[in-house]
Amino acid sequence: MPTLESEDYVWEKFDQDTYTVSDNKRRVNFKGDPTKQYYPVIADKGFSEGKHYWRVQTPCDNMRVGLATKDCPVDQEIGQNEHSWCVDLQTGDVWHNAGDTRAHSIYVPAPEAVARLYKIVVPISGGTVGLKMDMDEGLVQLFFNTEYMGPLIKDPKLKEKGPLYPCVAIGGLEGKVATSPSDTCTVPQMYSYKRNKL
């Protein structure tokens, strides 16, 4: 079986009043407007079938990471509509078509969906977030610093909603950033138990 390596992508679709993007389109910078927190930034590469893995690096935890369709509006919070799915790295809450993600209620309408990732541990200093997607099975799994955190999406009809694009959304103060790594890596190993780290 071939090894699955991380996808190479850049940031393409975003609200220009909310974010700036570097010349190489790998680094996105939040301008700090509190009325525009967690607006999505969508990548240039979408996935319709097969298995994929992508990463985003961040020096903070004020972030939501997930997937979006090409029709996802960039002028409202990610996870509020039918065109986006996300996990909040601070709380572990997972949202899709939630309407109001600021209410702190957990709302994922699909019965197979995951409402909260209780295992997620992201320090305020951030790290590397990875998403492993199996479009054919409708499964998206979350990793943080190569440690498996759990399933983000379980939806057998996910493939019908594609192509789906990696996306990120930033909140908090001005200057928070997210970066698309230019190097590739293989998908981290998954363990059926929690590893001890020394």
Secondary structure as UniProt FT lines:
FT   STRAND          5..6
FT   STRAND          11..13
FT   TURN            16..18
FT   STRAND          19..21
FT   TURN            23..24
FT   STRAND          27..30
FT   HELIX           34..36
FT   TURN            37..38
FT   STRAND          40..43
FT   STRAND          51..58
FT   STRAND          63..68
FT   TURN            70..71
FT   TURN            78..79
FT   TURN            82..83
FT   STRAND          84..88
FT   TURN            89..91
FT   STRAND          93..96
FT   HELIX           101..103
FT   TURN            111..112
FT   TURN            118..119
FT   TURN            124..125
FT   STRAND          127..134
FT   TURN            135..138
FT   STRAND          139..144
FT   TURN            145..146
FT   STRAND          147..154
FT   TURN            156..157
FT   HELIX           158..161
FT   STRAND          164..170
FT   TURN            174..175
FT   STRAND          177..179
//
